[in-house]
Amino acid sequence: MYTIKKQYPLFILLVIISTVLCAQQKTITYKTIDSLIYSQNVTNNMNALKQLENKFIKDSSKVEYWERYAQACFNSFKYSKAIESIDKVIQKKPKYSEAYFKKATFVLKIRKDLIEAIDLMSQAIRYENKGEYYFYRGIYHQMNTDDPKAIKDYDSALELGFVHPGLYRNYAILLLKWDDPKTALNIIEKAIQLNPDVAENYSTRAQIYIPLLEPEKVCSDFKTATKLGYTKNISLQNILCKENSTINKYMIFGDVLQKMEKFDFAKKAYNLAIEKEKDSSRYYLNRGYCHFKLEEYDLAEKDYLTALQLPTPTKDLLYDNLSLLYFNQDKYEKSIEYSTKRIDLNSNNEVPYIDRGLAYRKLGKYIEAEKDFNTSLSIKPTFFRAYGYRAYLFFEKGDFNKAFEDAKKAISLNPEYGYGHVVLGLSKQKLNIDGFCTDFKTAKKYNGLDADKAIAAYCNTEK
């Protein structure tokens, strides 16, 4: 059986050969320039620019010329020229994905503009569905704290077969942040397999082992990371990896996880700590706090009351926490009971007075509430929260002038006190003083309680 070969006329063959030779010649032509540019050495890049401006000036109408010129400018810290040159590449070749990719990296470095960098990387992806572009856009989303989009981009990069230790490490960090340490562990293992000599991979795995409650593995990985030159998180390493074998390491892990606000994992650590030392009131106190933050109020109450029955309980903290626990459940009489016990322990502490005052206010006992706020301020005249709470007490009683003055005082003591800005705005609104919407918006900026509610209720009416 004969195979019929496609026959090309001689002139077409010559065109094909010529095209191939031109491509090869182009590579050869810029070989020296490319070696200078990608050396990352400033002097070499300055030399590359000189050669481009002299020896290769005849190519200045070509995309290849301006692409190299832009990179050499960027590496030589000639940032405005770098942007100008990469823009010429885009003008000459509007659908050239690599130009948008390069401009995105330039913009992020030069202007620190994440939004523009993300938009440019999206343009690159639009013209070429490339895993590397998704990886970098994922980094930009992660830097912009848009974790869901970062995860989506990392998934796309992986689906397109892009392999890079940084991709796996970044993805693992996100998964850890979103409380999925088991999957994060699988991902960081891949980064270590790709490059077993990167210190950051081991330090990341060490941090993943923390919520997995693997003390030995945490310390082993931190040790390896340190040997490879890792210098961050040394204080964390020192806390978790103390050599003293008598220390209950699960207690230390619980404290670290609680500080990281990973209360579910911290609770598990305290469970293990309690298994080893059943008579430590501190473990019950701390586990109770985790239950409280997770709104598991019955379990929190049980832990706090158990802690009070154990040897050497920290009564001041337990009374404080029980007072707050009952307040959050609208059990104001019980809240008053425990804040009073706290005051009886030390009548010179300003904090329990405002806790009790808030409970009195909720019960409509304004005289008692005002007295407690006044006592708090007599102990600590600069206690801005006491001014803020007393301001709202006056507001609730209809004494808007006093509320206004107290709110102003609270903010003068702490300009970033969101609740103070809320009460100031409410007082201004009642007193027909302009600017209350500005106060509500400032309160929102500083996470002031009920700031959104105040904006919705009043800002549409302010001229």
ZALUM-597134 format. One record per residue: x, y, z of N, C-alpha, C in turn; residue in one letter. Coordinates in steps of 0.05 Angstrom, whole numbers, padded with zeros to 5 digits, always signed. Example, Ala and Ser with C-alpha at 12.3 -4.5 7.8 and 13.67 -1.06 7.14 Angstrom:
% ZALUM-597134
+00264-00114+00156+00246-00090+00156+00264-00066+00156a +00257-00045+00142+00273-00021+00143+00258+00001+00157s 
***
This chain:
% ZALUM-597134
+00017-00024+00000+00000+00000+00000+00018+00025+00000m +00012+00043-00018+00029+00067-00021+00017+00089-00004y +00035+00104+00009+00026+00128+00024+00030+00152+00006t +00009+00167+00003+00010+00191-00014+00019+00214+00003i +00043+00225-00003+00054+00248+00013+00044+00274+00001k +00038+00292+00018+00029+00319+00009+00052+00333-00005k +00048+00342-00028+00068+00356-00044+00066+00386-00041q +00088+00399-00035+00088+00429-00033+00103+00440-00057y +00093+00461-00069+00108+00475-00090+00135+00485-00079p +00155+00488-00096+00181+00496-00087+00181+00523-00072l +00166+00542-00081+00167+00569-00069+00155+00568-00040f +00135+00550-00035+00124+00547-00008+00145+00535+00011i +00159+00515+00000+00180+00503+00016+00201+00524+00024l +00208+00541+00005+00228+00562+00010+00218+00581+00032l +00192+00588+00031+00181+00606+00051+00182+00593+00079v +00175+00567+00080+00176+00553+00106+00204+00552+00117i +00223+00545+00100+00251+00544+00109+00261+00571+00118i +00253+00592+00103+00261+00619+00110+00250+00628+00137s +00225+00620+00142+00212+00627+00167+00226+00615+00191t +00233+00589+00188+00247+00574+00209+00274+00587+00214v +00288+00593+00192+00315+00605+00195+00314+00632+00208l +00293+00647+00202+00289+00674+00214+00285+00672+00244c +00268+00652+00252+00262+00648+00280+00288+00641+00295a +00304+00623+00282+00329+00615+00295+00348+00638+00296q +00349+00654+00275+00367+00677+00275+00359+00698+00296q +00333+00701+00300+00323+00720+00320+00333+00712+00347k +00331+00685+00353+00340+00675+00379+00370+00680+00383t +00385+00674+00361+00414+00678+00362+00420+00707+00365i +00406+00725+00351+00410+00753+00352+00408+00764+00380t +00388+00756+00395+00383+00767+00422+00394+00749+00444y +00410+00729+00437+00420+00711+00457+00438+00725+00478k +00456+00742+00469+00473+00757+00487+00457+00777+00504t +00438+00791+00492+00420+00809+00506+00405+00795+00528i +00393+00772+00521+00377+00757+00540+00394+00747+00563d +00418+00739+00558+00435+00730+00580+00442+00753+00599s +00444+00777+00588+00449+00801+00605+00425+00808+00621l +00401+00807+00609+00377+00815+00622+00370+00796+00645i +00371+00770+00639+00362+00750+00659+00384+00743+00679y +00406+00757+00678+00426+00754+00700+00417+00768+00725s +00397+00786+00722+00386+00802+00744+00407+00822+00756q +00429+00825+00742+00450+00843+00751+00445+00871+00739n +00445+00891+00755+00439+00918+00746+00458+00927+00724v +00484+00923+00729+00504+00931+00709+00500+00917+00683t +00494+00891+00684+00489+00876+00659+00465+00887+00644n +00444+00894+00659+00420+00905+00647+00424+00932+00635n +00441+00948+00648+00448+00974+00636+00463+00970+00610m +00480+00950+00610+00495+00943+00586+00476+00934+00564n +00456+00918+00572+00436+00909+00552+00421+00932+00540a +00414+00952+00556+00400+00976+00546+00417+00991+00526l +00443+00993+00532+00461+01007+00514+00462+00993+00487k +00464+00967+00488+00465+00951+00463+00439+00954+00447q +00417+00953+00462+00391+00956+00449+00388+00983+00436l +00398+01004+00449+00395+01031+00439+00415+01037+00417e +00436+01021+00414+00456+01026+00393+00456+01004+00372n +00467+00981+00380+00470+00959+00361+00444+00949+00349k +00422+00949+00366+00397+00937+00357+00375+00958+00351f +00382+00983+00349+00362+01004+00345+00346+01000+00320i +00357+00985+00301+00343+00980+00276+00318+00962+00281k +00317+00948+00304+00295+00931+00310+00273+00945+00326d +00275+00971+00330+00257+00985+00348+00228+00986+00339s +00223+00976+00316+00195+00974+00307+00182+00947+00314s +00198+00930+00327+00189+00902+00332+00181+00899+00361k +00162+00881+00365+00153+00874+00392+00176+00862+00409v +00192+00845+00396+00214+00831+00410+00234+00851+00423e +00238+00873+00408+00257+00893+00417+00246+00907+00443y +00221+00916+00442+00210+00931+00464+00204+00913+00489w +00199+00888+00484+00195+00869+00506+00221+00867+00522e +00243+00864+00508+00269+00863+00522+00277+00890+00534r +00271+00911+00520+00278+00938+00530+00263+00943+00556y +00237+00935+00557+00221+00939+00581+00232+00924+00604a +00240+00899+00600+00251+00883+00622+00278+00893+00631q +00295+00902+00613+00321+00914+00620+00317+00939+00636a +00298+00956+00628+00291+00980+00643+00282+00974+00672c +00264+00954+00673+00254+00946+00700+00276+00936+00718f +00294+00920+00707+00316+00909+00723+00337+00930+00730n +00336+00953+00715+00355+00975+00720+00342+00997+00737s +00317+00991+00747+00302+01010+00764+00294+01035+00748f +00292+01033+00722+00281+01054+00705+00251+01048+00701k +00236+01052+00722+00209+01042+00723+00190+01055+00704y +00192+01082+00701+00173+01095+00683+00178+01086+00654s +00203+01082+00647+00210+01073+00620+00201+01044+00616k +00202+01028+00637+00194+01000+00636+00164+00999+00629a +00148+01015+00643+00119+01016+00637+00114+01026+00609i +00127+01047+00602+00124+01059+00575+00131+01039+00554e +00152+01023+00558+00161+01004+00537+00142+00980+00535s +00133+00970+00558+00114+00947+00556+00088+00956+00544i +00080+00981+00548+00056+00991+00535+00059+00992+00505d +00083+00997+00495+00089+00996+00466+00085+00968+00455k +00093+00948+00471+00089+00920+00463+00059+00914+00460v +00044+00923+00480+00014+00919+00479+00002+00933+00456i +00011+00957+00450+00000+00972+00427+00006+00958+00401q +00030+00947+00399+00037+00933+00374+00024+00905+00372k +00019+00893+00395+00008+00865+00395-00012+00863+00417k -00037+00873+00413-00057+00876+00434-00065+00850+00447p -00062+00827+00433-00070+00802+00445-00047+00785+00454k -00025+00797+00460-00001+00783+00468-00002+00780+00499y -00009+00756+00508-00014+00751+00536+00011+00757+00554s +00035+00750+00544+00059+00753+00560+00064+00783+00567e +00055+00801+00549+00059+00829+00554+00042+00838+00578a +00017+00828+00580+00000+00835+00603+00011+00823+00628y +00022+00799+00626+00034+00785+00649+00057+00802+00660f +00075+00811+00642+00098+00826+00650+00089+00853+00662k +00070+00866+00649+00061+00892+00659+00049+00889+00687k +00035+00867+00692+00023+00862+00718+00045+00861+00740a +00067+00847+00734+00089+00846+00753+00102+00873+00757t +00104+00888+00735+00116+00915+00737+00098+00933+00755f +00072+00933+00750+00054+00950+00764+00054+00944+00794v +00054+00919+00800+00054+00911+00829+00079+00921+00843l +00102+00918+00830+00127+00927+00841+00129+00957+00843k +00121+00971+00822+00125+01000+00819+00103+01015+00834i +00078+01008+00828+00055+01024+00839+00042+01012+00863r +00049+00987+00870+00037+00972+00892+00006+00971+00888k -00002+00969+00863-00030+00970+00856-00040+00941+00851d -00051+00928+00871-00060+00901+00868-00084+00899+00848l -00102+00918+00849-00126+00917+00832-00118+00918+00803i -00100+00936+00796-00091+00938+00768-00076+00913+00760e -00059+00903+00778-00044+00879+00773-00062+00855+00767a -00083+00853+00783-00103+00831+00779-00117+00834+00753i -00124+00858+00746-00138+00863+00720-00120+00856+00697d -00094+00864+00698-00075+00858+00677-00071+00827+00674l -00069+00814+00697-00066+00785+00696-00091+00771+00684m -00114+00783+00690-00139+00773+00678-00138+00776+00647s -00126+00798+00638-00123+00802+00609-00105+00781+00597q -00083+00775+00611-00065+00754+00602-00080+00727+00599a -00096+00721+00620-00111+00696+00619-00132+00696+00597i -00143+00719+00592-00163+00721+00570-00151+00713+00543r -00125+00719+00539-00113+00713+00513-00098+00687+00513y -00092+00676+00537-00079+00650+00538-00085+00637+00565e -00098+00614+00564-00106+00599+00588-00082+00584+00599n -00065+00598+00614-00040+00587+00622-00039+00585+00653k -00029+00562+00662-00028+00557+00691-00012+00577+00706g +00010+00586+00695+00027+00605+00708+00012+00631+00714e -00005+00639+00695-00019+00664+00699-00040+00662+00722y -00053+00639+00723-00071+00634+00746-00057+00634+00772y -00033+00622+00772-00017+00621+00797-00011+00650+00807f -00001+00667+00789+00005+00694+00797-00019+00710+00804y -00041+00706+00789-00065+00721+00797-00075+00711+00824r -00072+00685+00830-00078+00675+00856-00062+00688+00878g -00036+00692+00873-00019+00706+00892-00030+00734+00897i -00037+00748+00876-00047+00776+00879-00074+00776+00894y -00091+00757+00889-00116+00755+00904-00111+00749+00933h -00091+00732+00938-00084+00725+00966-00073+00749+00980q -00056+00765+00966-00046+00789+00978-00068+00809+00984m -00089+00808+00967-00112+00826+00970-00133+00816+00989n -00125+00794+01004-00143+00780+01023-00169+00771+01011t -00169+00765+00986-00193+00753+00972-00187+00723+00970d -00190+00709+00992-00182+00681+00993-00197+00663+00974d -00224+00666+00972-00239+00648+00954-00229+00650+00925p -00223+00674+00916-00214+00677+00888-00185+00666+00885k -00169+00669+00906-00142+00658+00905-00143+00628+00903a -00160+00615+00919-00163+00586+00918-00173+00577+00891i -00192+00591+00880-00202+00584+00853-00180+00586+00832k -00163+00606+00834-00141+00609+00815-00120+00587+00819d -00114+00580+00843-00095+00559+00848-00106+00532+00837y -00132+00528+00841-00144+00504+00830-00141+00503+00799d -00146+00526+00787-00143+00528+00757-00115+00522+00748s -00096+00533+00763-00067+00529+00756-00060+00499+00758a -00070+00486+00778-00065+00457+00782-00079+00441+00760l -00103+00448+00753-00118+00434+00732-00103+00436+00705e -00089+00459+00701-00075+00462+00676-00047+00450+00677l -00041+00436+00699-00015+00422+00701+00008+00439+00709g +00003+00463+00720+00025+00480+00729+00036+00469+00755f +00062+00465+00756+00075+00454+00780+00096+00474+00790v +00093+00482+00816+00112+00501+00828+00109+00498+00858h +00132+00496+00872+00130+00493+00902+00115+00516+00915p +00118+00540+00904+00104+00563+00915+00074+00561+00913g +00065+00548+00892+00036+00544+00888+00025+00527+00911l +00039+00504+00915+00030+00486+00936+00032+00499+00964y +00053+00514+00968+00057+00527+00995+00035+00548+01000r +00030+00565+00980+00010+00585+00983-00018+00573+00987n -00024+00552+00972-00049+00539+00975-00052+00527+01003y -00031+00514+01012-00031+00502+01039-00036+00523+01061a -00024+00546+01058-00027+00568+01077-00056+00577+01078i -00069+00579+01055-00097+00587+01054-00115+00566+01067l -00109+00541+01061-00126+00519+01072-00123+00518+01103l -00099+00524+01113-00094+00525+01141-00110+00549+01153l -00109+00571+01140-00124+00595+01149-00154+00589+01151k -00164+00573+01132-00193+00566+01132-00198+00540+01146w -00181+00533+01165-00186+00511+01183-00189+00484+01170d -00173+00479+01150-00172+00452+01137-00143+00442+01137d -00132+00437+01161-00104+00429+01163-00098+00402+01150p -00117+00384+01149-00112+00357+01137-00106+00360+01107k -00123+00375+01093-00118+00379+01065-00093+00396+01061t -00089+00415+01078-00065+00432+01076-00040+00415+01079a -00041+00395+01096-00017+00377+01100-00011+00362+01074l -00032+00352+01061-00028+00337+01036-00016+00355+01014n -00024+00381+01014-00014+00400+00994+00015+00407+00999i +00022+00413+01024+00049+00422+01030+00069+00399+01026i +00060+00374+01030+00077+00351+01024+00087+00351+00995e +00070+00360+00977+00077+00361+00949+00099+00382+00944k +00096+00405+00958+00117+00426+00956+00144+00415+00966a +00144+00400+00987+00169+00389+00998+00181+00369+00980i +00163+00352+00967+00173+00333+00948+00186+00346+00924q +00175+00368+00915+00186+00383+00892+00213+00395+00899l +00214+00406+00923+00240+00419+00931+00244+00415+00961n +00259+00395+00968+00263+00389+00997+00283+00408+01011p +00293+00428+00997+00313+00446+01009+00302+00474+01014d +00275+00477+01013+00263+00504+01018+00254+00505+01047v +00266+00523+01062+00260+00525+01091+00231+00531+01096a +00219+00549+01079+00192+00558+01084+00172+00535+01082e +00178+00515+01066+00160+00492+01064+00158+00477+01091n +00180+00474+01104+00181+00460+01130+00168+00477+01152y +00173+00503+01151+00160+00520+01171+00130+00521+01168s +00121+00520+01142+00092+00519+01137+00080+00493+01147t +00095+00471+01142+00084+00445+01151+00084+00444+01182r +00104+00457+01194+00105+00458+01224+00080+00472+01234a +00072+00494+01221+00048+00508+01230+00022+00493+01225q +00023+00476+01204-00001+00459+01198-00003+00438+01219i +00019+00428+01229+00018+00407+01250+00008+00418+01277y +00008+00444+01281-00002+00456+01306-00031+00449+01311i -00050+00456+01293-00078+00448+01298-00083+00418+01296p -00064+00404+01283-00066+00375+01283-00056+00362+01309l -00045+00379+01326-00036+00371+01353-00015+00349+01352l +00006+00355+01336+00029+00337+01333+00054+00351+01343e +00058+00353+01369+00081+00368+01380+00108+00360+01369p +00114+00334+01368+00140+00325+01359+00145+00333+01330e +00124+00330+01313+00127+00337+01285+00131+00367+01281k +00116+00383+01297+00119+00412+01296+00148+00420+01301v +00159+00409+01323+00186+00417+01331+00207+00406+01311c +00202+00382+01301+00221+00371+01281+00223+00388+01256s +00199+00397+01246+00199+00414+01222+00210+00441+01227d +00205+00453+01250+00216+00479+01256+00247+00477+01257f +00256+00454+01268+00285+00450+01270+00298+00448+01242k +00284+00433+01225+00294+00430+01197+00294+00457+01183t +00272+00472+01186+00270+00499+01174+00293+00517+01183a +00299+00516+01209+00320+00533+01220+00347+00525+01208t +00352+00499+01205+00377+00490+01193+00380+00500+01165k +00358+00503+01151+00358+00512+01123+00358+00542+01121l +00360+00556+01143+00362+00585+01143+00338+00601+01150g +00317+00588+01159+00292+00602+01166+00295+00616+01192y +00287+00642+01193+00292+00658+01217+00266+00669+01229t +00243+00666+01215+00218+00676+01225+00206+00656+01245k +00186+00666+01260+00171+00649+01279+00189+00635+01299n +00213+00647+01304+00230+00635+01324+00217+00635+01352i +00203+00657+01358+00190+00659+01385+00169+00638+01387s +00154+00633+01366+00133+00612+01366+00146+00584+01370l +00168+00580+01356+00183+00555+01358+00193+00551+01387q +00203+00572+01399+00213+00571+01427+00191+00565+01446n +00167+00576+01441+00144+00571+01459+00135+00542+01458i +00133+00532+01433+00121+00505+01428+00141+00483+01434l +00167+00489+01431+00187+00467+01431+00206+00469+01455c +00196+00478+01478+00212+00479+01502+00222+00451+01508k +00247+00449+01517+00259+00423+01523+00249+00411+01549e +00238+00427+01566+00229+00417+01592+00207+00396+01589n +00213+00371+01595+00195+00349+01590+00171+00349+01609s +00172+00364+01631+00150+00365+01650+00127+00383+01642t +00132+00400+01622+00111+00419+01612+00090+00404+01596i +00065+00409+01602+00043+00398+01587+00041+00413+01560n +00052+00401+01539+00053+00414+01513+00026+00420+01501k +00006+00403+01508-00021+00408+01497-00032+00434+01508y -00025+00441+01533-00033+00466+01544-00021+00489+01528m +00005+00487+01521+00018+00508+01505+00005+00510+01478i +00000+00487+01465-00013+00487+01439-00041+00500+01441f -00055+00493+01462-00082+00506+01465-00080+00536+01467g -00060+00545+01483-00057+00574+01486-00050+00588+01459d -00032+00575+01444-00025+00586+01418-00049+00587+01399v -00063+00565+01398-00087+00563+01380-00109+00583+01389l -00111+00586+01415-00131+00605+01424-00124+00634+01416q -00098+00640+01418-00089+00666+01410-00093+00671+01380k -00091+00649+01364-00096+00650+01335-00126+00650+01329m -00143+00649+01350-00172+00648+01347-00182+00623+01333e -00167+00602+01335-00175+00576+01324-00186+00560+01348k -00210+00568+01356-00221+00558+01382-00229+00529+01381f -00238+00519+01359-00244+00490+01357-00220+00473+01362d -00198+00481+01349-00173+00466+01352-00161+00470+01380f -00163+00494+01391-00153+00500+01418-00168+00483+01438a -00194+00480+01434-00211+00464+01452-00201+00435+01453k -00194+00425+01430-00184+00397+01428-00157+00394+01443k -00141+00415+01441-00115+00415+01455-00119+00415+01485a -00138+00431+01494-00144+00432+01523-00156+00406+01533y -00172+00392+01515-00182+00366+01523-00159+00347+01529n -00139+00347+01512-00116+00329+01516-00100+00338+01541l -00098+00364+01545-00084+00375+01569-00098+00366+01594a -00124+00367+01594-00140+00359+01618-00138+00329+01623i -00136+00313+01601-00132+00284+01605-00106+00278+01620e -00086+00295+01616-00060+00291+01629-00060+00303+01658k -00075+00325+01661-00076+00339+01687-00105+00347+01693e -00119+00331+01707-00148+00335+01711-00154+00357+01731k -00134+00364+01747-00140+00383+01769-00129+00412+01764d -00124+00418+01739-00114+00445+01733-00138+00463+01725s -00143+00482+01743-00166+00500+01737-00161+00517+01712s -00135+00522+01707-00129+00539+01684-00139+00527+01658r -00136+00501+01655-00144+00488+01630-00174+00490+01626y -00189+00487+01648-00218+00490+01647-00226+00519+01640y -00212+00537+01652-00217+00566+01646-00213+00571+01617l -00190+00562+01606-00184+00568+01578-00202+00552+01559n -00209+00527+01566-00228+00513+01549-00255+00526+01550r -00263+00535+01574-00288+00549+01576-00289+00574+01558g -00267+00588+01557-00266+00612+01540-00270+00604+01510y -00258+00581+01502-00262+00572+01475-00292+00565+01470c -00305+00552+01489-00333+00546+01487-00349+00572+01485h -00341+00592+01501-00355+00618+01501-00353+00631+01473f -00329+00631+01461-00325+00644+01435-00340+00629+01413k -00344+00603+01417-00359+00587+01398-00389+00587+01404l -00397+00603+01424-00425+00606+01433-00436+00579+01443e -00419+00563+01455-00428+00539+01468-00430+00545+01498e -00451+00561+01504-00452+00574+01530-00455+00554+01554y -00471+00533+01550-00474+00514+01571-00448+00500+01578d -00432+00493+01558-00406+00480+01562-00387+00500+01575l -00388+00525+01567-00371+00546+01579-00377+00549+01608a -00403+00551+01615-00411+00553+01643-00401+00530+01660e -00404+00506+01649-00395+00481+01663-00365+00482+01669k -00349+00490+01648-00320+00492+01652-00313+00513+01673d -00325+00536+01671-00319+00558+01690-00326+00550+01719y -00349+00538+01723-00357+00530+01750-00340+00507+01760l -00332+00488+01742-00313+00467+01750-00287+00479+01759t -00277+00498+01744-00251+00511+01751-00252+00523+01778a -00274+00535+01786-00277+00548+01812-00275+00528+01835l -00281+00502+01829-00280+00482+01850-00253+00469+01853q -00235+00474+01834-00209+00461+01834-00189+00477+01851l -00166+00465+01858-00146+00480+01873-00135+00505+01859p -00130+00525+01874-00119+00551+01865-00132+00562+01839t -00158+00565+01839-00171+00577+01815-00164+00606+01812p -00163+00616+01787-00158+00644+01782-00186+00658+01783t -00194+00664+01808-00222+00674+01812-00228+00699+01797k -00208+00717+01795-00214+00743+01782-00222+00738+01753d -00207+00722+01738-00214+00716+01710-00240+00701+01708l -00244+00682+01726-00268+00665+01725-00293+00682+01730l -00291+00700+01750-00314+00717+01755-00320+00736+01732y -00298+00747+01720-00301+00764+01696-00315+00749+01674d -00305+00725+01668-00316+00709+01646-00344+00700+01651n -00351+00693+01675-00378+00685+01682-00397+00709+01679l -00388+00733+01687-00404+00757+01684-00411+00762+01655s -00390+00760+01638-00394+00765+01609-00412+00743+01597l -00407+00718+01606-00423+00695+01596-00452+00699+01601l -00459+00707+01625-00487+00710+01632-00499+00735+01618y -00483+00756+01616-00492+00780+01602-00500+00773+01573f -00483+00757+01559-00488+00750+01532-00514+00733+01529n -00522+00720+01550-00546+00704+01550-00571+00719+01561q -00567+00746+01565-00588+00763+01577-00595+00755+01605d -00577+00742+01619-00582+00735+01647-00568+00756+01664k -00581+00779+01666-00568+00803+01677-00564+00801+01707y -00583+00789+01721-00580+00786+01750-00556+00768+01756e -00552+00746+01741-00529+00729+01745-00503+00744+01738k -00504+00760+01717-00481+00776+01709-00473+00795+01731s -00493+00808+01744-00487+00826+01766-00475+00811+01789i -00485+00787+01794-00475+00770+01817-00445+00766+01814e -00436+00759+01790-00408+00752+01787-00390+00777+01783y -00401+00798+01772-00384+00822+01770-00381+00834+01799s -00402+00830+01815-00400+00839+01843-00379+00823+01858t -00378+00797+01853-00357+00780+01866-00330+00789+01857k -00328+00797+01832-00302+00806+01821-00294+00832+01835r -00313+00850+01840-00307+00875+01853-00299+00870+01882i -00312+00850+01895-00305+00844+01922-00276+00834+01925d -00266+00821+01904-00238+00812+01904-00219+00836+01903l -00226+00856+01887-00209+00879+01884-00226+00903+01876n -00232+00920+01895-00250+00942+01890-00236+00965+01875s -00210+00962+01869-00196+00984+01855-00191+00977+01826n -00205+00958+01816-00203+00951+01787-00227+00964+01773n -00221+00980+01753-00242+00996+01739-00261+00979+01721e -00251+00956+01712-00266+00941+01691-00292+00929+01701v -00292+00914+01723-00318+00901+01731-00340+00921+01737p -00333+00946+01743-00354+00965+01748-00370+00971+01722y -00356+00973+01700-00371+00978+01675-00386+00953+01666i -00375+00929+01673-00390+00905+01667-00416+00904+01682d -00415+00910+01708-00439+00910+01725-00457+00933+01717r -00445+00956+01710-00462+00979+01701-00478+00973+01676g -00466+00958+01658-00480+00951+01633-00504+00933+01639l -00500+00914+01658-00522+00896+01666-00544+00912+01680a -00536+00930+01697-00557+00947+01710-00572+00963+01690y -00558+00974+01669-00572+00990+01648-00593+00972+01633r -00585+00947+01628-00603+00929+01614-00628+00924+01630k -00625+00924+01657-00648+00920+01674-00664+00946+01680l -00655+00968+01668-00668+00994+01672-00661+01006+01699g -00640+00997+01712-00632+01008+01738-00611+01029+01732k -00620+01053+01723-00602+01073+01713-00585+01086+01735y -00597+01089+01759-00582+01101+01781-00558+01084+01788i -00563+01058+01791-00541+01039+01798-00520+01039+01775e -00530+01039+01750-00511+01038+01727-00494+01062+01726a -00506+01086+01730-00490+01111+01729-00470+01111+01752e -00478+01102+01775-00459+01101+01798-00435+01083+01791k -00440+01060+01778-00417+01043+01772-00399+01055+01751d -00411+01068+01731-00394+01081+01711-00377+01104+01723f -00390+01119+01742-00376+01140+01756-00353+01129+01773n -00358+01106+01786-00337+01094+01802-00313+01085+01785t -00320+01073+01762-00299+01064+01743-00282+01088+01735s -00294+01110+01729-00279+01134+01721-00264+01147+01744l -00274+01144+01768-00259+01154+01791-00233+01139+01796s -00234+01113+01789-00210+01096+01791-00191+01102+01768i -00202+01104+01744-00185+01110+01721-00198+01131+01703k -00191+01156+01708-00204+01179+01694-00200+01178+01663p -00181+01162+01653-00176+01161+01624-00189+01136+01611t -00207+01123+01625-00219+01099+01615-00241+01106+01595f -00234+01106+01570-00252+01115+01548-00278+01099+01546f -00276+01073+01551-00299+01056+01549-00320+01064+01570r -00312+01071+01594-00330+01080+01615-00345+01105+01605a -00331+01124+01592-00344+01148+01581-00364+01140+01560y -00356+01121+01542-00373+01112+01521-00399+01099+01531g -00397+01082+01551-00420+01068+01561-00438+01088+01577y -00425+01106+01592-00441+01126+01606-00455+01144+01587r -00442+01150+01565-00454+01167+01544-00480+01154+01534a -00479+01128+01528-00503+01115+01518-00525+01114+01540y -00516+01111+01565-00536+01111+01587-00551+01138+01587l -00536+01160+01585-00548+01186+01583-00567+01189+01559f -00557+01178+01536-00573+01179+01512-00600+01164+01516f -00598+01141+01528-00622+01124+01533-00641+01138+01552e -00630+01154+01570-00647+01169+01589-00658+01194+01577k -00648+01202+01553-00658+01226+01540-00642+01251+01546g -00620+01248+01560-00602+01270+01566-00581+01272+01545d -00589+01283+01522-00571+01282+01498-00547+01300+01500f -00549+01322+01515-00525+01339+01519-00503+01325+01535n -00511+01311+01556-00491+01296+01571-00480+01273+01555k -00497+01261+01539-00488+01239+01522-00467+01249+01502a -00473+01273+01491-00455+01285+01471-00428+01291+01484f -00428+01302+01508-00403+01309+01521-00386+01284+01528e -00400+01264+01538-00385+01240+01546-00374+01226+01521d -00389+01225+01499-00380+01212+01475-00356+01227+01464a -00357+01254+01465-00333+01270+01456-00309+01264+01472k -00313+01261+01498-00291+01255+01516-00279+01227+01510k -00296+01208+01505-00287+01181+01499-00270+01181+01474a -00278+01196+01453-00264+01197+01428-00238+01212+01431i -00238+01233+01448-00213+01248+01452-00192+01230+01465s -00201+01211+01481-00182+01193+01494-00174+01171+01475l -00192+01163+01457-00185+01142+01437-00200+01148+01412n -00187+01162+01392-00200+01169+01367-00210+01146+01351p -00200+01121+01356-00208+01098+01341-00229+01081+01356e -00242+01093+01375-00263+01080+01391-00289+01081+01376y -00295+01060+01361-00319+01059+01344-00345+01065+01358g -00349+01052+01381-00374+01055+01396-00378+01085+01404y -00356+01098+01411-00357+01126+01419-00368+01143+01396g -00358+01137+01371-00368+01152+01348-00397+01147+01342h -00406+01122+01348-00435+01116+01344-00452+01133+01363v -00445+01134+01388-00460+01149+01408-00458+01179+01403v -00435+01188+01394-00432+01217+01387-00451+01224+01364l -00452+01206+01343-00470+01211+01321-00499+01211+01329g -00507+01192+01346-00535+01190+01355-00542+01216+01371l -00523+01225+01388-00528+01249+01404-00531+01274+01385s -00514+01276+01365-00516+01298+01346-00542+01298+01332k -00551+01274+01324-00576+01272+01309-00599+01282+01326q -00599+01275+01351-00621+01284+01369-00619+01314+01375k -00595+01325+01375-00590+01353+01381-00590+01371+01356l -00596+01358+01333-00597+01373+01307-00570+01386+01301n -00548+01372+01307-00521+01381+01301-00512+01366+01276i -00503+01381+01256-00494+01369+01231-00470+01351+01235d -00467+01332+01216-00443+01315+01216-00446+01288+01228g -00471+01281+01236-00474+01255+01250-00469+01231+01231f -00474+01235+01205-00468+01213+01187-00438+01208+01185c -00423+01229+01186-00394+01226+01186-00385+01209+01210t -00398+01215+01233-00391+01199+01257-00398+01170+01254d -00421+01164+01242-00429+01136+01238-00410+01122+01219f -00402+01136+01198-00383+01124+01178-00355+01120+01191k -00348+01139+01208-00322+01135+01223-00325+01111+01241t -00348+01108+01254-00353+01086+01272-00351+01059+01257a -00362+01059+01232-00360+01035+01216-00331+01028+01210k -00316+01048+01204-00287+01044+01198-00273+01030+01221k -00281+01037+01245-00269+01025+01269-00286+01004+01282y -00303+00991+01265-00319+00968+01274-00337+00975+01298n -00348+00998+01298-00366+01006+01320-00392+00991+01320g -00400+00982+01344-00425+00967+01346-00449+00983+01336l -00465+00971+01319-00490+00983+01308-00484+01007+01289d -00460+01009+01279-00454+01031+01260-00471+01028+01235a -00472+01004+01223-00488+01000+01199-00518+01006+01204d -00528+00998+01227-00556+01003+01234-00561+01033+01235k -00542+01048+01247-00546+01077+01249-00545+01090+01222a -00527+01081+01205-00525+01092+01178-00551+01087+01162i -00562+01063+01164-00587+01056+01150-00610+01073+01161a -00610+01078+01187-00633+01091+01199-00633+01122+01195a -00609+01134+01194-00608+01163+01195-00594+01177+01172y -00577+01163+01158-00561+01178+01138-00576+01187+01114c -00597+01174+01107-00613+01183+01084-00628+01209+01090n -00630+01216+01115-00644+01241+01123-00626+01265+01127t -00599+01259+01128-00581+01282+01132-00575+01296+01106e -00577+01321+01106-00572+01337+01081-00542+01342+01079k 
***
